[in-house]
Amino acid sequence: MEKACAALMGKHAPASGRMHVVGAGRTDAGVHATGMVAHVDLPGEVLSPSLVNDNATMERALRAHVRKAIGRRDEDMLSVLAIKPMSKRWHARFSSTGKTYTYSVVDDAAGGVAALSVEDMAMTPFVWRLPTNSPRRPLDVPAMTAAAAAMEGTHDFGAFRASSCSSTRVVRTMDAVRVDASQSAGGARTVVRITCASRAFMHHQVRNMVGALVDVGLGKLTVGDVQALLLPPADPAQPHRSRTELESKTAPARGLVLTDVFYANHPKLPFTTSTAYDADYGP
């Protein structure tokens, strides 16, 4: 993207051949995004006001440069959805008032391993397909839903962050943690989508939450276990209760997608992929 923006600037591009692009957030390797937002600061003398306000022309030009920068083989992996001029005070990351992530889990245990369709093969890089190499019960979706409800609201999520997380504040407010399930392959396959919405997340927080919810669905954890993980340590000097002691693992990166980024003063920005979640975030 930085190379594409520099190509768009032509002779006004930095000598490095890259424009500094600031994303709305950082994601782990292997995590996807359908609603990532980013900004780039342009020198005032580069573009005429008429061209800056001609979003369609700018979008076509930048998409062409992105395709060239990525290469034909990977051109479908990155796409510019929309461009909009913003004020100099606006910042893709620091102006954000919230984000929504969706995690997809595929469970084939309900009816045995059904043959994968072309559609199933296409979605494989974007889901966590639970192993079926040994007999087990299907995911208990109602139990997962109950555990997700326990995660909503303001809690101490210290037990759900990565060990390498440097955040000094572990209390977070989850505006939504939702579990939705649908059937495919004639009822033999269950697709579970877990949606998490909050103003801020810690490193690996969503993936660790999903791992715990799947463990609840498999009967390895109870709703009570999840509630206990959300309690702060009795002694602040002591570490949080460990998920590893409960053998709860981090969900793989590939199933996680950043779907929406929200901005309080711009509720109708063309960047988000849905309008289903539009909470009353503060500025």
Protein Blocks (a to p, Z undefined) as FASTA:
>chain_A
ZZmmmmmnmmmpcfkopacdddfbdcdehiacfkbccdddddfklpcfklmmmmmlmmmm
mmmmmmmmnopklmmmpccfbdcdddfkbcfklmpgbdcdddddddfklnopadddfklm
mmmmmcccddfkbccddddfklmmmmmmmmgcjddfklmccfklcbfbfbdcdfbdcddd
ddeehhpaccdddddddfbdcehklmmmmmmmmmmmnopacfklmmmmmpccfblkbccd
dfklnopacddfklpccfbdcdfklmmbckbmbfkbccfbdZZ
